[in-house]
Amino acid sequence: MRRWPAALALVLLLAGCGGQQVKPATQLPAWQAPSASAAAPLTMKEAKGRYLAIVAPYNTALEELEDALKAGKPWRTVRSLARTVATTNAAHAEQLRTTAWPANVQTPVAALLKENDLALPHWQRAGAATSAEALMREIRAAAAHDGGTQANKVRATLGLPVYKES
């Protein structure tokens, strides 16, 4: 998305519109979302739904990885699943960071993000592992920072039940 402004400027320049003065827009273009800092905090009901929606892809990816490990799948299959865990982990961390949480949810979310920041590099290295040994070493290191305790504090603060694997 960062290429849009440059591409738009190039198109305007090539079309002969580059030299004209344009008044600054007072409204963001439809493709540019407003910053999260400008958003009002979610209500508790909204926060419950948002939290569940944010963590669902990560939880699913993690469960698929765990199932593959339990089933003794080949390490390259597990590596691919670890790569998916890394991707969903990074995405859910970004979404947790940019959501305007209610005041009482901010501290437990911050604790969860701190633990996530410790685990994410290990998930990324697991997803790029070149051997079964390296893969398992990184998965164990990531698992040491699974954020389960912190996630359950977020869930308790939101009035959600403790997470149980499906």
N, C-alpha and C positions, 0 to 999 in steps of 0.2 A: 504494500500500500504506500510505502514511502516513495515509490517511483512515480506515483500519480502527479504530484506537483511538477516535477521535472518534465514528464511526458506532456502534460498539459501546456507548459510554457513552450516546449519545442513545437507542438502542434500550432499554437497561436502565433509563434514567430514565423513558422513556415507558411502559415496562411496569411501573413501580412498584418497581423493584429498585434505584433510585439511592441510597437512603438506607442500605442495608445495608453493614456492614463485610465486606470480602472479604479473606481471607488472601492475601498475595502468592504468586504461583505460583513454584514452584521449578523448573519445567520450562518452556521456551519453547513457545508455541503452535506447532502444526504449520506454520502459514503464515509464521512468523518464523524465518529462518535464523540460526544462531549466527554471531558475528563471526569474520572471517577471522583476527584476531590470536589467537584461542583455538585455532586449528587447528594440528596438528603439521605440520611441513614434509613435503612430498611426497617419496616415494622418487624416484630418478632415472627409473625406469621409468614411474611415475605422472606425473612432470613432463613427460616426452616426449609422452605422450598428451594431457595437459592443454594443453600449449603448442600442439600441432598443432590441437586442437579449438578453442582460443581464436582463433587467427589465420586459420583457414580461411575464415570468412565475409568478413573484411576482404580477404584475398588474392583471393577470388573477385570481390568488388565492384570491386576495383582493376583486375583483369584485364578485366572487362566494360567499364569506363571506357576503358581503354587500347585495347581492340578497337574501341569506338565512335569514338574519336579517329582511329585508323588508317583506319577505314572512311569517315571524313568525315561522320559522322552530324550532323544539325542540332544547333545549340548548345543548344536547349532539351532535347533528348534527353540530351546530354552533361551538362547541368546536373542533370537528374534522377538520372543515374548518380553524379554528384559528391555529391549529397545522400545517396545510399545509402552511398558511401564514407565520408562524414563520420559517418553514424550507426554504421556497423560499426566505424569507427576509434575512436570514443568508447567503444563497447561493449567492444571488445577491450582498450583501455587500462584500463578499469575492472576487467575480469577479470584482466588481468596484475597490476594493483596489489593486488588482494584475494586472490590465490593465495599460499599459503604455499610458496614455492619452496625447494628445497634451498639450503644456504648458498652453494655455489659458483656458483649460477645467479642469485643476487640482484643482484650487481653488473652483469652484462650486461643483465639485465631492466631495471634502473634506468636504464641508459644508453639503452636502447630507448625507455623511457617518456619520458625527457627529450627525445629527438628527436621523439617522437610529440606531445608537448605543444607543440612549435613548429609542427608541421604541421597539427594539428587546427583551429585557427582559420581557416587558409586553406581547408581542405576545407569548413568550414561556410560561409564567405563564397562559395566556388565554388558550393555548393548553393543559395545565395540570390542569385546574380548576376542582374543585370538587363540584361546585354548580353554578347555573345560575347567582347568584349575583356576585360571584368571577369572573366568565367569563366576565360578562358585565363590571365590574369595570376595569378589565385589558384591555379589548377592548377599552374602553373610554380613558384609560391612554395611550395606544399605539396610538390611533387616534390623541391625542394631539401632537404627534411628527410624523405626517404622512409624513413629508418631501416634501409635495406638492410644496411649494414655492421654496425650494432648487432644486427639480427636474425640475421645470419649468425654473430655471436659467441655469441648465445644458442644457436643451433642447434648450433654446434661444442661448446659446453660440455655440451649435452645429448646429444652423440653422434649428432646428426641430420645428414643431408647438407645441403649448401648449397641454398637455395631456388631452384628453377627454375620459371619460368612455364610453365603448361600450354599 
